[in-house]
């Protein structure tokens, strides 16, 4: 079962809201503008939901409009305010400014920029700084308030859960002519807002952040606040927001708002804080050194934002996902790594915390049993990482290590070659950024380092590692042990190759050529002495090819067509398995993910193999060396890593390298590849 802890992104639809939405579609499907009975029944749903929203938000006066979501509410509020500001300030000698909190959701600053330009205002837009706790700098706001025409502040932050000091903001705005927009998205159903008792002019909300369907939201407009419709048309919502109402959404939202008061659907603030404390303790137990990025006392009880030293957000997301716990990166996650959080950067947190932040959030209707199970799985995530030599104290027993491993960072490859029999290893082309990881990897496996080699002139990282890892000296250029003809590592032997100014190292296995570490040298420089299919392992790999060969290089320079599509969909997989006996299905997730996740149960037409991206280059010769080559189908969590692996193997000449499109997330029930 999935444990969904990403409620600040969206929530599932509550059962009564689902029922109400369905009922609205099946029975009360009328157009609320129609004056016949079917229309009147729909109108009653609209009216009742609006009344419930007024009661929940403390908005007995002013307008309460149904919109598609917070983004539309923000556009409407900003357009309304800026249009009034344009009229008010047409003759002003000093143009006013527009203010928004530095940690606002993107929808707010982007709307300000958009409408400011579109209305030809060109007003200065300034971010209200926040302190280390994520709270607005009220002194700064007080100083700017006389000049401000519009102030936008969120009630609670979506990344950190930090609750704004709305009373303090209101006090700082005293005497200011500014209109005030409050983004109440994350506050809805979690804290009282009492809109009408404050000077708030506009407040926006999204139903899907509180168990209602997507596509429905609310916009509150204080009585007398300027208003310009964003949508003109049939005159619905009293002419303020045209377009036939989203009846399923309104009915669903109404059911959620009704449930807020039923005394059993939602938990009290104290209960939610108790859940958060249990999750926080589980996180601290699982990940030594973990830090929370916002003080719990100032946050919604449903959000935890944390960073773990040495563990990137991307890695943590992968491990949580493998355990079936859905959390999100502190900020948007790109294809290969999480982008640093701008919210945490605005709070002045160190770069590593901004780049490795993870957000865990649950809804106010969460079940205690789910929290309990989440705690258990979080602890299992910590244990899985420890068992892989990551995350804290050394494992009691040395981890197994044999073969070739690639560590990759910012386009640089470092190669680690280990031999289980002799307990020795060799490091090739370490970088400063990877030095700690290499040292940790070596220590967790209890290996003795025979050499730290460079293909380029000697680097500081290599010198440092040689010292910290106690590599026996003396050494020649590039770190080669002085006087040694070769370096023996069990079945494997390393030899030096002279390549003008740079160095290369040939790896032989069972007395046959296996690979060459070529550093940054062009493969063409190797000349005819090298077999065209020997793997060439580069020190730089910006295109994520893992390895190349002379043959692959020649066919690329002869204008071979780009790698064709490697993605297989369900029908494609079934057809492939039908055509070829003994296809390989390869899990390219890291070992800690494989340890946690359900292993796919494969039917007997396929052979299963685990080969994470870091060990892929070591497996290439096996897949390429079969005659005839058997299909190799890679899979991972999302389909991104497996696509990289399949493209790399295709480029090396394997015609049947494939990637399962969409990854495991899309494949749980496929007969060919089931979660067992
Ligand atoms: N404001 C906040 C604080 C949010 O968290 C979000 C959504 O993540 C939005 C605005 C935008 O809401 P929607 O995408 O539902 O319009």
Boltz pocket constraint, residues with backbone or C-beta under 6 A from the ligand:
constraints:
  - pocket:
      binder: B
      contacts: [[A, 8], [A, 9], [A, 68], [A, 69], [A, 70], [A, 71], [A, 72], [A, 105], [A, 107], [A, 154], [A, 156], [A, 157], [A, 158], [A, 183], [A, 185], [A, 186], [A, 206], [A, 208]]
      max_distance: 6.0
